[in-house]
């Protein structure tokens, strides 16, 4: 008989491509409650251990004894891996970025302390300047003007604001995303559609959109980021670091399974 637990998890849904097949994966990256225990009060390493021991490994055991049929699940479940800051460069430029089966478009620097609800300024999300983006709610409207032909305009909304944050040119392809959450980048002084965010129900907050616009105007390049990390590491000597004969080994994703839909 299956036993159930209650867990408050943070996750993201990604779409991997393995051997030409689309494989949806549910990646768990944080936990703040497990069976009424306030796990969020613990530091991040303990929370990661909780995800592994209480969520991932029990699922593996149930698969082995036949209690869970992964072939019937709509997506696989994994814990999202985190790495020490000193290998940030390798994550972007080493074999990891080339071998992982979905696009690596940036880095998230996660604080090691306890979980902070709401906006957390201690979390740094970095993307190359060319990939800085905002998640908007798109609403396509008809605009009329004296002496002008009526035209369609894509209004881009953030937060719960009633006034649009920006506009985007409406194309034939864009019309299908009316009232959907879409990710856009700013290119050549205009917003450009990147993809639909099917994993989100709400757009970014106004403050997030403003912060992204500021980062577009004042970008942090990859070279500046790596240089800053090196300076921080030099200023905190004596911290233990893991060493491997082949540092790429710990970064490599699991080998592709023979039956991709059955991978965990």
Phi and psi in degrees as GROMACS dihedral restraints (atoms count N, CA, C in turn):
[ dihedral_restraints ]
;  ai    aj    ak    al  type     phi  dphi    fc
    3     4     5     6     1   -72.9    20    10
    4     5     6     7     1   138.4    20    10
    6     7     8     9     1  -105.4    20    10
    7     8     9    10     1   139.8    20    10
    9    10    11    12     1  -109.4    20    10
   10    11    12    13     1   150.1    20    10
   12    13    14    15     1  -129.0    20    10
   13    14    15    16     1   161.3    20    10
   15    16    17    18     1  -107.4    20    10
   16    17    18    19     1   128.4    20    10
   18    19    20    21     1  -141.1    20    10
   19    20    21    22     1   134.1    20    10
   21    22    23    24     1   -99.6    20    10
   22    23    24    25     1   105.9    20    10
   24    25    26    27     1  -113.6    20    10
   25    26    27    28     1   154.4    20    10
   27    28    29    30     1  -111.0    20    10
   28    29    30    31     1   135.2    20    10
   30    31    32    33     1  -147.9    20    10
   31    32    33    34     1   172.4    20    10
   33    34    35    36     1  -142.3    20    10
   34    35    36    37     1   148.0    20    10
   36    37    38    39     1  -102.8    20    10
   37    38    39    40     1   124.8    20    10
   39    40    41    42     1  -119.4    20    10
   40    41    42    43     1   158.6    20    10
   42    43    44    45     1  -116.1    20    10
   43    44    45    46     1   108.1    20    10
   45    46    47    48     1   -91.9    20    10
   46    47    48    49     1   154.4    20    10
   48    49    50    51     1  -117.4    20    10
   49    50    51    52     1   114.0    20    10
   51    52    53    54     1  -123.7    20    10
   52    53    54    55     1   119.4    20    10
   54    55    56    57     1    52.6    20    10
   55    56    57    58     1    39.0    20    10
   57    58    59    60     1    81.8    20    10
   58    59    60    61     1    -1.9    20    10
   60    61    62    63     1  -105.2    20    10
   61    62    63    64     1   144.8    20    10
   63    64    65    66     1   -83.9    20    10
   64    65    66    67     1   125.0    20    10
   66    67    68    69     1  -125.3    20    10
   67    68    69    70     1   105.4    20    10
   69    70    71    72     1   -75.1    20    10
   70    71    72    73     1   136.3    20    10
   72    73    74    75     1  -133.3    20    10
   73    74    75    76     1   136.3    20    10
   75    76    77    78     1  -102.2    20    10
   76    77    78    79     1   108.3    20    10
   78    79    80    81     1  -102.1    20    10
   79    80    81    82     1   119.1    20    10
   81    82    83    84     1   -90.4    20    10
   82    83    84    85     1   126.1    20    10
   84    85    86    87     1  -120.9    20    10
   85    86    87    88     1    -3.7    20    10
   87    88    89    90     1  -164.7    20    10
   88    89    90    91     1   161.7    20    10
   90    91    92    93     1  -147.1    20    10
   91    92    93    94     1   138.2    20    10
   93    94    95    96     1  -122.9    20    10
   94    95    96    97     1   -10.2    20    10
   96    97    98    99     1  -149.1    20    10
   97    98    99   100     1   133.4    20    10
   99   100   101   102     1  -139.9    20    10
  100   101   102   103     1   115.1    20    10
  102   103   104   105     1    47.0    20    10
  103   104   105   106     1    51.9    20    10
  105   106   107   108     1    71.6    20    10
  106   107   108   109     1    -0.9    20    10
  108   109   110   111     1   -87.0    20    10
  109   110   111   112     1   129.6    20    10
  111   112   113   114     1   -76.9    20    10
  112   113   114   115     1    72.8    20    10
  114   115   116   117     1   -60.6    20    10
  115   116   117   118     1   -26.7    20    10
  117   118   119   120     1   -61.8    20    10
  118   119   120   121     1   -18.0    20    10
  120   121   122   123     1   -76.2    20    10
  121   122   123   124     1   -13.2    20    10
  123   124   125   126     1   -86.9    20    10
  124   125   126   127     1   164.2    20    10
  126   127   128   129     1   -73.2    20    10
  127   128   129   130     1   169.6    20    10
  129   130   131   132     1   -64.8    20    10
  130   131   132   133     1   -37.6    20    10
  132   133   134   135     1   -62.9    20    10
  133   134   135   136     1   -36.6    20    10
  135   136   137   138     1   -69.1    20    10
  136   137   138   139     1   -37.9    20    10
  138   139   140   141     1   -64.9    20    10
  139   140   141   142     1   -40.1    20    10
  141   142   143   144     1   -62.8    20    10
  142   143   144   145     1   -40.5    20    10
  144   145   146   147     1   -63.9    20    10
  145   146   147   148     1   -37.5    20    10
  147   148   149   150     1   -63.2    20    10
  148   149   150   151     1   -43.3    20    10
  150   151   152   153     1   -58.8    20    10
  151   152   153   154     1   -44.7    20    10
  153   154   155   156     1   -65.3    20    10
  154   155   156   157     1   -49.1    20    10
  156   157   158   159     1   -79.5    20    10
  157   158   159   160     1   -33.0    20    10
  159   160   161   162     1  -100.1    20    10
  160   161   162   163     1   -20.2    20    10
  162   163   164   165     1  -114.9    20    10
  163   164   165   166     1   -56.0    20    10
  165   166   167   168     1   -73.8    20    10
  166   167   168   169     1   -54.6    20    10
  168   169   170   171     1   -62.7    20    10
  169   170   171   172     1   -43.0    20    10
  171   172   173   174     1   -59.2    20    10
  172   173   174   175     1   -35.7    20    10
  174   175   176   177     1   -64.5    20    10
  175   176   177   178     1   -41.8    20    10
  177   178   179   180     1   -60.2    20    10
  178   179   180   181     1   -42.1    20    10
  180   181   182   183     1   -63.2    20    10
  181   182   183   184     1   -40.2    20    10
  183   184   185   186     1   -70.5    20    10
  184   185   186   187     1   -29.1    20    10
  186   187   188   189     1   -67.6    20    10
  187   188   189   190     1   -43.0    20    10
  189   190   191   192     1   -63.1    20    10
  190   191   192   193     1   -38.5    20    10
  192   193   194   195     1   -93.8    20    10
  193   194   195   196     1     9.4    20    10
  195   196   197   198     1    84.3    20    10
  196   197   198   199     1     8.2    20    10
  198   199   200   201     1   -78.6    20    10
  199   200   201   202     1   -22.7    20    10
  201   202   203   204     1  -124.2    20    10
  202   203   204   205     1   127.9    20    10
  204   205   206   207     1  -102.5    20    10
  205   206   207   208     1   100.5    20    10
  207   208   209   210     1   -66.1    20    10
  208   209   210   211     1   -22.1    20    10
  210   211   212   213     1   -66.4    20    10
  211   212   213   214     1   -22.7    20    10
  213   214   215   216     1   -93.4    20    10
  214   215   216   217     1    -5.1    20    10
  216   217   218   219     1   -83.8    20    10
  217   218   219   220     1   140.3    20    10
  219   220   221   222     1   -70.7    20    10
  220   221   222   223     1   -20.1    20    10
  222   223   224   225     1  -155.3    20    10
  223   224   225   226     1   159.0    20    10
  225   226   227   228     1   -87.4    20    10
  226   227   228   229     1   161.3    20    10
  228   229   230   231     1  -122.7    20    10
  229   230   231   232     1   127.2    20    10
  231   232   233   234     1  -139.2    20    10
  232   233   234   235     1   159.6    20    10
  234   235   236   237     1   -89.2    20    10
  235   236   237   238     1   138.1    20    10
  237   238   239   240     1   -77.6    20    10
  238   239   240   241     1   127.6    20    10
  240   241   242   243     1   -75.3    20    10
  241   242   243   244     1   144.2    20    10
  243   244   245   246     1  -122.7    20    10
  244   245   246   247     1   150.1    20    10
  246   247   248   249     1  -131.1    20    10
  247   248   249   250     1   160.0    20    10
  249   250   251   252     1   -67.4    20    10
  250   251   252   253     1   150.5    20    10
  252   253   254   255     1   -62.4    20    10
  253   254   255   256     1   -24.6    20    10
  255   256   257   258     1   -70.7    20    10
  256   257   258   259     1   -10.7    20    10
  258   259   260   261     1  -109.5    20    10
  259   260   261   262     1    23.3    20    10
  261   262   263   264     1   -57.3    20    10
  262   263   264   265     1   -42.6    20    10
  264   265   266   267     1   -63.0    20    10
  265   266   267   268     1   -40.1    20    10
  267   268   269   270     1   -66.0    20    10
  268   269   270   271     1   -32.4    20    10
  270   271   272   273     1   -63.7    20    10
  271   272   273   274     1   -34.6    20    10
  273   274   275   276     1   -90.9    20    10
  274   275   276   277     1   -31.2    20    10
  276   277   278   279     1  -116.9    20    10
  277   278   279   280     1   -10.2    20    10
  279   280   281   282     1   -87.6    20    10
  280   281   282   283     1  -164.9    20    10
  282   283   284   285     1   -65.1    20    10
  283   284   285   286     1   -26.6    20    10
  285   286   287   288     1   -55.8    20    10
  286   287   288   289     1   -49.4    20    10
  288   289   290   291     1   -63.1    20    10
  289   290   291   292     1   -30.5    20    10
  291   292   293   294     1   -83.2    20    10
  292   293   294   295     1   -28.9    20    10
  294   295   296   297     1   -95.0    20    10
  295   296   297   298     1   -26.4    20    10
  297   298   299   300     1   -63.4    20    10
  298   299   300   301     1   143.7    20    10
  300   301   302   303     1   -89.3    20    10
  301   302   303   304     1    14.2    20    10
  303   304   305   306     1  -140.2    20    10
  304   305   306   307     1   163.1    20    10
  306   307   308   309     1   -66.2    20    10
  307   308   309   310     1   133.3    20    10
  309   310   311   312     1   -98.4    20    10
  310   311   312   313     1   104.8    20    10
  312   313   314   315     1  -107.1    20    10
  313   314   315   316     1     4.5    20    10
  315   316   317   318     1   173.0    20    10
  316   317   318   319     1  -169.9    20    10
  318   319   320   321     1  -132.7    20    10
  319   320   321   322     1   147.6    20    10
  321   322   323   324     1  -118.6    20    10
  322   323   324   325     1   122.3    20    10
  324   325   326   327     1   -96.3    20    10
  325   326   327   328     1   110.2    20    10
  327   328   329   330     1   -96.4    20    10
  328   329   330   331     1   127.6    20    10
  330   331   332   333     1   -63.7    20    10
  331   332   333   334     1   150.2    20    10
  333   334   335   336     1   -91.1    20    10
  334   335   336   337     1    -5.1    20    10
  336   337   338   339     1   -81.3    20    10
  337   338   339   340     1  -167.6    20    10
  339   340   341   342     1   -71.2    20    10
  340   341   342   343     1   163.2    20    10
  342   343   344   345     1   -67.8    20    10
  343   344   345   346     1   136.4    20    10
  345   346   347   348     1  -112.9    20    10
  346   347   348   349     1   118.4    20    10
  348   349   350   351     1   -70.6    20    10
  349   350   351   352     1   158.1    20    10
  351   352   353   354     1    75.5    20    10
  352   353   354   355     1  -159.6    20    10
  354   355   356   357     1   -66.8    20    10
  355   356   357   358     1   131.5    20    10
  357   358   359   360     1  -121.0    20    10
  358   359   360   361     1   107.5    20    10
  360   361   362   363     1   -75.5    20    10
  361   362   363   364     1    -5.6    20    10
  363   364   365   366     1   -80.6    20    10
  364   365   366   367     1   -15.7    20    10
  366   367   368   369     1   -87.3    20    10
  367   368   369   370     1   126.3    20    10
  369   370   371   372     1  -108.6    20    10
  370   371   372   373     1   119.2    20    10
  372   373   374   375     1  -106.1    20    10
  373   374   375   376     1   118.3    20    10
  375   376   377   378     1  -116.4    20    10
  376   377   378   379     1   134.3    20    10
  378   379   380   381     1  -133.1    20    10
  379   380   381   382     1   155.0    20    10
  381   382   383   384     1   -57.4    20    10
  382   383   384   385     1   145.7    20    10
  384   385   386   387     1   -50.1    20    10
  385   386   387   388     1   -34.7    20    10
  387   388   389   390     1   -71.1    20    10
  388   389   390   391     1   -14.5    20    10
  390   391   392   393     1  -113.7    20    10
  391   392   393   394     1     5.8    20    10
  393   394   395   396     1   -60.1    20    10
  394   395   396   397     1   131.9    20    10
  396   397   398   399     1  -145.7    20    10
  397   398   399   400     1   164.2    20    10
  399   400   401   402     1  -129.7    20    10
  400   401   402   403     1   140.7    20    10
  402   403   404   405     1   -93.1    20    10
  403   404   405   406     1   114.4    20    10
  405   406   407   408     1  -109.7    20    10
  406   407   408   409     1   160.6    20    10
  408   409   410   411     1   -97.3    20    10
  409   410   411   412     1   123.3    20    10
  411   412   413   414     1   -89.9    20    10
  412   413   414   415     1   130.3    20    10
  414   415   416   417     1  -131.2    20    10
  415   416   417   418     1   117.4    20    10
  417   418   419   420     1   -91.4    20    10
  418   419   420   421     1   126.0    20    10
  420   421   422   423     1  -128.9    20    10
  421   422   423   424     1   165.2    20    10
  423   424   425   426     1  -101.4    20    10
  424   425   426   427     1   127.4    20    10
  426   427   428   429     1  -111.5    20    10
  427   428   429   430     1   131.9    20    10
  429   430   431   432     1  -118.2    20    10
  430   431   432   433     1   146.8    20    10
  432   433   434   435     1  -150.1    20    10
  433   434   435   436     1   147.1    20    10
  435   436   437   438     1   -61.4    20    10
  436   437   438   439     1   124.7    20    10
  438   439   440   441     1    79.7    20    10
  439   440   441   442     1     4.1    20    10
  441   442   443   444     1  -118.7    20    10
  442   443   444   445     1   149.8    20    10
  444   445   446   447     1   -74.1    20    10
  445   446   447   448     1   141.1    20    10
  447   448   449   450     1   -59.0    20    10
  448   449   450   451     1   143.3    20    10
  450   451   452   453     1  -143.0    20    10
  451   452   453   454     1   153.7    20    10
  453   454   455   456     1   -84.2    20    10
  454   455   456   457     1   138.2    20    10
  456   457   458   459     1  -130.5    20    10
  457   458   459   460     1   135.8    20    10
  459   460   461   462     1   -92.6    20    10
  460   461   462   463     1   111.0    20    10
  462   463   464   465     1   -90.9    20    10
  463   464   465   466     1   132.1    20    10
  465   466   467   468     1  -108.3    20    10
  466   467   468   469     1   121.9    20    10
  468   469   470   471     1  -113.6    20    10
  469   470   471   472     1   146.6    20    10
  471   472   473   474     1  -126.7    20    10
  472   473   474   475     1   157.0    20    10
  474   475   476   477     1    53.9    20    10
  475   476   477   478     1  -139.5    20    10
  477   478   479   480     1  -111.6    20    10
  478   479   480   481     1    18.6    20    10
  480   481   482   483     1   -67.3    20    10
  481   482   483   484     1   143.2    20    10
  483   484   485   486     1   -87.0    20    10
  484   485   486   487     1   -20.4    20    10
  486   487   488   489     1   -95.5    20    10
  487   488   489   490     1   141.7    20    10
  489   490   491   492     1   -66.8    20    10
  490   491   492   493     1   144.9    20    10
  492   493   494   495     1   -78.4    20    10
  493   494   495   496     1   -34.8    20    10
  495   496   497   498     1  -161.2    20    10
  496   497   498   499     1  -178.0    20    10
  498   499   500   501     1  -129.1    20    10
  499   500   501   502     1   159.1    20    10
  501   502   503   504     1  -139.3    20    10
  502   503   504   505     1   146.3    20    10
  504   505   506   507     1   -67.5    20    10
  505   506   507   508     1   132.6    20    10
  507   508   509   510     1   -87.9    20    10
  508   509   510   511     1   122.6    20    10
  510   511   512   513     1  -111.7    20    10
  511   512   513   514     1   170.7    20    10
  513   514   515   516     1   -59.2    20    10
  514   515   516   517     1   -40.0    20    10
  516   517   518   519     1   -70.2    20    10
  517   518   519   520     1   -33.7    20    10
  519   520   521   522     1   -69.9    20    10
  520   521   522   523     1   -25.0    20    10
  522   523   524   525     1   -58.8    20    10
  523   524   525   526     1   -28.0    20    10
  525   526   527   528     1   -70.5    20    10
  526   527   528   529     1   -13.7    20    10
  528   529   530   531     1  -101.0    20    10
  529   530   531   532     1    14.9    20    10
  531   532   533   534     1   -56.9    20    10
  532   533   534   535     1   129.8    20    10
  534   535   536   537     1    66.8    20    10
  535   536   537   538     1    18.9    20    10
  537   538   539   540     1  -105.8    20    10
  538   539   540   541     1   165.5    20    10
  540   541   542   543     1   -88.6    20    10
  541   542   543   544     1   123.0    20    10
  543   544   545   546     1  -126.1    20    10
  544   545   546   547     1   147.7    20    10
  546   547   548   549     1   -98.0    20    10
  547   548   549   550     1   130.1    20    10
  549   550   551   552     1  -129.6    20    10
  550   551   552   553     1   149.5    20    10
  552   553   554   555     1  -116.0    20    10
  553   554   555   556     1   159.4    20    10
  555   556   557   558     1  -100.7    20    10
  556   557   558   559     1   117.0    20    10
  558   559   560   561     1  -141.9    20    10
  559   560   561   562     1   129.1    20    10
  561   562   563   564     1    54.0    20    10
  562   563   564   565     1    44.9    20    10
  564   565   566   567     1    64.2    20    10
  565   566   567   568     1    26.3    20    10
  567   568   569   570     1  -151.8    20    10
  568   569   570   571     1   155.4    20    10
  570   571   572   573     1   -80.9    20    10
  571   572   573   574     1   136.2    20    10
  573   574   575   576     1  -123.2    20    10
  574   575   576   577     1   132.0    20    10
  576   577   578   579     1   -65.8    20    10
  577   578   579   580     1   135.0    20    10
  579   580   581   582     1  -110.1    20    10
  580   581   582   583     1   -52.5    20    10
  582   583   584   585     1  -169.6    20    10
  583   584   585   586     1   164.1    20    10
  585   586   587   588     1   -84.0    20    10
  586   587   588   589     1   139.0    20    10
  588   589   590   591     1   -96.4    20    10
  589   590   591   592     1    84.7    20    10
  591   592   593   594     1   -71.1    20    10
  592   593   594   595     1   -14.0    20    10
  594   595   596   597     1   -89.3    20    10
  595   596   597   598     1     1.6    20    10
  597   598   599   600     1  -125.0    20    10
  598   599   600   601     1   144.0    20    10
  600   601   602   603     1  -105.9    20    10
  601   602   603   604     1   -14.4    20    10
  603   604   605   606     1  -133.9    20    10
  604   605   606   607     1   151.4    20    10
  606   607   608   609     1   -76.0    20    10
  607   608   609   610     1   172.6    20    10
  609   610   611   612     1   -63.0    20    10
  610   611   612   613     1   155.6    20    10
  612   613   614   615     1   -68.7    20    10
  613   614   615   616     1   159.3    20    10
  615   616   617   618     1   -58.2    20    10
  616   617   618   619     1   -42.9    20    10
  618   619   620   621     1   -63.1    20    10
  619   620   621   622     1   -36.3    20    10
  621   622   623   624     1   -66.1    20    10
  622   623   624   625     1   -44.2    20    10
  624   625   626   627     1   -61.2    20    10
  625   626   627   628     1   -41.5    20    10
  627   628   629   630     1   -65.1    20    10
  628   629   630   631     1   -41.3    20    10
  630   631   632   633     1   -62.4    20    10
  631   632   633   634     1   -40.4    20    10
  633   634   635   636     1   -65.2    20    10
  634   635   636   637     1   -41.8    20    10
  636   637   638   639     1   -61.0    20    10
  637   638   639   640     1   -39.6    20    10
  639   640   641   642     1   -64.4    20    10
  640   641   642   643     1   -39.4    20    10
  642   643   644   645     1   -69.9    20    10
  643   644   645   646     1   -26.8    20    10
  645   646   647   648     1   -70.2    20    10
  646   647   648   649     1   -40.3    20    10
  648   649   650   651     1   -73.3    20    10
  649   650   651   652     1   -33.2    20    10
  651   652   653   654     1  -127.8    20    10
  652   653   654   655     1    73.7    20    10
  654   655   656   657     1   -69.9    20    10
  655   656   657   658     1   148.5    20    10
  657   658   659   660     1  -101.7    20    10
  658   659   660   661     1   108.7    20    10
  660   661   662   663     1   -74.3    20    10
  661   662   663   664     1   163.2    20    10
  663   664   665   666     1   -61.3    20    10
  664   665   666   667     1   -40.0    20    10
  666   667   668   669     1   -64.4    20    10
  667   668   669   670     1   -41.8    20    10
  669   670   671   672     1   -64.4    20    10
  670   671   672   673     1   -41.0    20    10
  672   673   674   675     1   -60.7    20    10
  673   674   675   676     1   -48.7    20    10
  675   676   677   678     1   -64.2    20    10
  676   677   678   679     1   -38.2    20    10
  678   679   680   681     1   -64.9    20    10
  679   680   681   682     1   -40.0    20    10
  681   682   683   684     1   -65.2    20    10
  682   683   684   685     1   -41.6    20    10
  684   685   686   687     1   -61.6    20    10
  685   686   687   688     1   -43.7    20    10
  687   688   689   690     1   -60.9    20    10
  688   689   690   691     1   -40.6    20    10
  690   691   692   693     1   -65.5    20    10
  691   692   693   694     1   -40.1    20    10
  693   694   695   696     1   -65.5    20    10
  694   695   696   697     1   -40.3    20    10
  696   697   698   699     1   -66.9    20    10
  697   698   699   700     1   -38.4    20    10
  699   700   701   702     1   -67.3    20    10
  700   701   702   703     1   -28.6    20    10
  702   703   704   705     1   -81.5    20    10
  703   704   705   706     1   -11.3    20    10
  705   706   707   708     1  -126.0    20    10
  706   707   708   709     1    67.3    20    10
  708   709   710   711     1   -71.7    20    10
  709   710   711   712     1   162.5    20    10
  711   712   713   714     1    90.9    20    10
  712   713   714   715     1    -5.1    20    10
  714   715   716   717     1   -76.9    20    10
  715   716   717   718     1   135.1    20    10
  717   718   719   720     1   -65.4    20    10
  718   719   720   721     1   137.2    20    10
  720   721   722   723     1  -124.5    20    10
  721   722   723   724     1   144.4    20    10
  723   724   725   726     1   -80.3    20    10
  724   725   726   727     1   139.7    20    10
  726   727   728   729     1  -124.1    20    10
  727   728   729   730     1   139.3    20    10
  729   730   731   732     1  -133.5    20    10
  730   731   732   733     1   148.3    20    10
  732   733   734   735     1   -60.9    20    10
  733   734   735   736     1   -36.9    20    10
  735   736   737   738     1  -125.4    20    10
  736   737   738   739     1    94.8    20    10
  738   739   740   741     1   -58.4    20    10
  739   740   741   742     1   -25.1    20    10
  741   742   743   744     1   -66.9    20    10
  742   743   744   745     1   -21.1    20    10
  744   745   746   747     1   -57.7    20    10
  745   746   747   748     1   -45.6    20    10
  747   748   749   750     1   -72.7    20    10
  748   749   750   751     1   -12.9    20    10
  750   751   752   753     1   -95.3    20    10
  751   752   753   754     1   -15.5    20    10
  753   754   755   756     1   -70.5    20    10
  754   755   756   757     1   138.1    20    10
  756   757   758   759     1   -70.3    20    10
  757   758   759   760     1   165.0    20    10
  759   760   761   762     1   -60.1    20    10
  760   761   762   763     1   149.4    20    10
  762   763   764   765     1   -62.8    20    10
  763   764   765   766     1   147.1    20    10
  765   766   767   768     1   -61.3    20    10
  766   767   768   769     1   132.7    20    10
  768   769   770   771     1   -74.0    20    10
  769   770   771   772     1   163.3    20    10
  771   772   773   774     1   -67.6    20    10
  772   773   774   775     1   -35.1    20    10
  774   775   776   777     1  -120.0    20    10
  775   776   777   778     1    96.1    20    10
  777   778   779   780     1   -54.6    20    10
  778   779   780   781     1   -36.9    20    10
  780   781   782   783     1   -69.4    20    10
  781   782   783   784     1   -12.9    20    10
  783   784   785   786     1   -97.5    20    10
  784   785   786   787     1     0.6    20    10
  786   787   788   789     1   -73.2    20    10
  787   788   789   790     1   151.9    20    10
